[in-house]
Amino acid sequence: MSGTTGRTDEGRGRLGSKLSGLAVALGCVLFLGGFLWGAVVYQPYTVPTDSMSPTITSGDRILAQRVDGADIQRGDVVVFREEAWGNSPMVKRVVAVGGDTVACCTDGKLTVNGKKIDEAYLPKGQDAELTGIPEITVPKGRLFLLGDERSGSLDSTAHLTEAGQGTVPRGNVDARVDAVVWPMDGMLARPTGFEKLGALSSPGPLRLITAALVTGMLLVLLGAAYGPVAKRLGGRDRTPTEPARVG
């Protein structure tokens, strides 16, 4: 009888060991795969100014998805370079694209193609622009960009007298910002005020990557913990008992 029980325990132990190894292997695949996926798709940046406050403030660490400039839509927050602006990475919001007519302000709001835009990301009570923007038609293949902190942002409004009237070529865009990761503010809110003008950009795969990393880490930890836990429980089950006396 005791031999049968021993073989059963041994079989369960082998099955548990195999499942533990499988969990660790799968966890490693998910974790490393998620890490590599993220490294290929995303680029981290540290924002040096408050020109995008309150959405992004000085010192924030952001993750920006590497995208083609042709995929950028109105409302996107982008990382770009422009030689006339200093040719260093800058973070601004796209408020108009090629063919759009942009102006400010009507009832304190930015207008694009004659429609007033509700910009929920602006500081509460702040007008869309303090000094006004003359009516500008954005050239094809270019973008008009503003900081969310309109009173001090050196954006398209600071370059209106230059060639292109402050617009930037789409090809100068390096990435689209998906999230603020430090402090952990999470994914950027959807710029729904631009929906009346057309489709918005879809979020990148950051949530899927995060899920793969967390799931992989949990599987590795659970699989690695199985051996010590099973050994400890097995030791308790084998605690010897005093044999019953006959007679």
C-alpha positions in Angstrom: 0.0 0.0 0.0 2.8 2.4 0.9 4.6 1.5 -2.3 1.6 2.6 -4.4 1.3 5.9 -2.5 5.1 6.5 -3.1 4.8 5.9 -6.8 1.7 8.2 -7.0 3.6 11.0 -5.1 6.6 10.5 -7.4 4.4 10.8 -10.5 2.8 14.0 -9.2 6.2 15.4 -8.4 7.4 14.7 -11.9 4.3 16.3 -13.5 4.6 19.3 -11.2 8.3 19.7 -12.1 7.5 19.6 -15.8 4.8 22.1 -15.4 7.1 24.3 -13.4 9.8 24.2 -16.1 7.2 24.9 -18.8 5.9 28.0 -16.8 9.5 29.3 -16.4 10.3 28.8 -20.1 7.0 30.4 -21.3 7.6 33.3 -18.8 11.1 33.9 -20.2 9.8 33.9 -23.8 7.0 36.4 -22.9 9.3 38.7 -20.8 12.2 38.7 -23.2 9.9 39.0 -26.2 8.0 41.9 -24.7 11.3 43.6 -23.8 12.7 43.2 -27.3 9.4 44.3 -28.9 9.3 47.4 -26.8 12.9 48.2 -27.6 12.2 48.0 -31.3 8.9 49.9 -31.3 9.5 52.6 -28.6 12.1 55.3 -27.9 12.4 56.8 -24.4 12.9 60.6 -24.0 13.3 63.0 -21.1 11.4 66.2 -21.6 13.5 69.2 -20.6 10.8 72.0 -20.4 7.2 72.7 -19.4 6.1 73.7 -22.9 3.7 70.7 -22.9 2.4 71.2 -19.4 0.1 70.0 -17.9 0.2 66.9 -20.2 3.9 66.5 -19.9 6.1 68.5 -17.5 9.8 69.2 -17.2 11.8 66.1 -16.2 9.1 63.6 -17.3 10.2 60.4 -19.0 8.1 59.5 -22.0 7.8 56.6 -24.4 7.3 57.5 -28.0 6.4 55.0 -30.7 8.7 55.1 -33.8 6.3 55.9 -36.7 6.5 57.3 -40.2 5.6 61.0 -40.4 2.9 60.1 -42.9 0.9 58.4 -40.2 0.6 61.4 -37.9 -2.9 62.7 -37.3 -4.3 65.9 -35.7 -4.0 65.8 -31.9 -0.9 63.6 -31.8 1.9 64.6 -29.5 5.1 64.1 -31.5 8.9 64.1 -31.1 10.5 65.9 -34.0 13.5 67.9 -35.2 13.6 71.1 -37.2 16.8 72.7 -38.2 15.4 76.2 -38.0 14.2 75.6 -34.4 17.6 74.4 -33.2 17.6 70.8 -34.6 17.3 69.2 -31.2 14.5 66.8 -30.2 11.3 68.7 -29.4 7.9 67.6 -28.1 4.7 69.4 -29.4 1.1 68.7 -30.3 0.0 68.5 -34.0 -3.1 70.8 -34.3 -3.3 71.0 -38.1 -2.0 69.0 -41.1 -1.4 69.7 -44.7 -4.5 71.4 -46.4 -6.0 72.5 -43.0 -6.7 76.2 -42.3 -5.8 77.1 -38.7 -6.5 80.3 -36.8 -7.1 81.6 -33.2 -9.0 82.6 -31.4 -12.8 82.3 -31.7 -14.5 82.5 -28.3 -11.1 81.6 -26.9 -10.8 78.5 -29.0 -8.5 77.3 -31.7 -10.3 76.8 -35.1 -9.3 74.3 -37.7 -11.1 74.4 -41.0 -13.6 76.8 -39.4 -14.5 74.4 -36.5 -13.8 75.3 -32.9 -11.7 72.7 -31.2 -12.2 71.7 -27.6 -8.8 71.2 -26.2 -9.3 69.4 -22.9 -5.6 69.0 -22.3 -5.0 72.8 -21.9 -4.6 74.2 -18.4 -8.1 74.9 -17.0 -9.4 78.4 -17.9 -6.6 79.1 -20.4 -7.5 80.4 -23.9 -6.2 78.4 -26.8 -3.7 81.2 -27.6 -2.8 84.4 -25.8 -1.5 86.4 -28.8 -3.7 85.1 -31.5 -2.8 83.2 -34.7 -3.6 84.7 -38.1 -5.4 82.4 -40.6 -2.9 80.0 -42.0 -3.3 77.3 -44.6 -0.9 74.5 -43.8 1.1 73.4 -46.9 0.8 69.8 -48.1 3.1 67.4 -46.3 3.6 69.7 -43.4 2.3 70.1 -39.8 1.4 73.0 -37.5 2.4 72.3 -33.9 1.7 73.9 -30.6 2.7 73.3 -27.0 -0.1 72.6 -24.5 1.3 75.4 -22.3 0.5 78.2 -24.8 1.9 81.2 -22.9 5.6 80.1 -23.0 5.9 77.4 -25.7 8.3 78.1 -28.6 6.2 76.4 -31.2 4.9 77.2 -34.7 3.6 80.5 -33.5 7.2 81.6 -32.8 8.1 81.0 -36.4 5.2 82.4 -38.4 7.4 84.8 -40.4 9.7 82.1 -41.6 9.4 79.9 -44.7 6.4 77.6 -44.3 4.8 80.0 -41.7 5.9 77.9 -38.7 5.0 74.6 -40.2 7.3 71.5 -40.0 7.7 68.7 -42.7 6.1 65.4 -41.8 9.4 63.7 -42.5 11.0 65.5 -39.5 8.8 63.5 -37.1 10.8 60.8 -35.3 8.1 59.3 -33.0 4.6 59.7 -31.5 4.3 59.9 -27.7 2.2 57.2 -26.2 2.7 57.5 -22.5 4.4 59.2 -19.6 6.2 56.5 -17.7 7.9 58.6 -15.0 6.1 59.7 -13.0 3.7 56.9 -13.9 0.9 59.0 -15.4 0.2 56.3 -18.0 -1.2 56.5 -21.5 -1.9 60.0 -22.9 -5.6 60.9 -23.1 -7.3 60.8 -26.5 -7.5 64.2 -28.1 -11.2 63.8 -28.8 -11.7 67.5 -29.7 -10.2 66.7 -33.2 -12.6 63.8 -34.0 -14.9 66.2 -35.8 -12.1 66.7 -38.4 -11.3 63.1 -39.1 -9.9 59.9 -37.6 -7.5 60.0 -34.7 -4.4 57.9 -34.4 -4.7 54.5 -32.8 -2.6 53.9 -29.6 0.5 51.9 -30.0 1.1 48.4 -28.6 2.3 49.6 -25.2 -0.5 47.9 -23.3 0.2 44.6 -25.0 3.9 44.9 -24.3 3.3 45.7 -20.7 0.9 42.7 -20.4 3.6 40.4 -21.9 6.3 41.7 -19.5 4.1 41.3 -16.4 2.7 37.9 -17.3 6.2 36.6 -18.2 7.6 37.8 -14.9 4.7 36.2 -12.9 5.2 32.9 -14.7 8.9 32.9 -14.0 8.4 33.6 -10.3 5.6 31.1 -9.9 7.5 28.4 -11.8 10.7 29.0 -9.8 8.7 28.9 -6.5 7.1 25.6 -7.2 10.2 23.4 -6.3 10.8 24.8 -2.8 7.1 24.9 -2.0 6.5 21.3 -3.3 9.5 20.0 -1.4 8.4 21.6 1.8 4.8 20.3 1.5 6.1 16.9 0.5 8.3 16.8 3.6 5.3 17.4 5.8 3.3 14.7 4.1 6.1 12.1 4.8 6.2 12.9 8.5 6.7 9.4 10.0 4.0 8.0 12.3 4.4 5.5 15.0 3.3 2.1 13.8 0.2 0.6 15.4 0.9 -2.2 17.9 -0.9 -5.5 17.6 -1.8 -7.7 20.5 
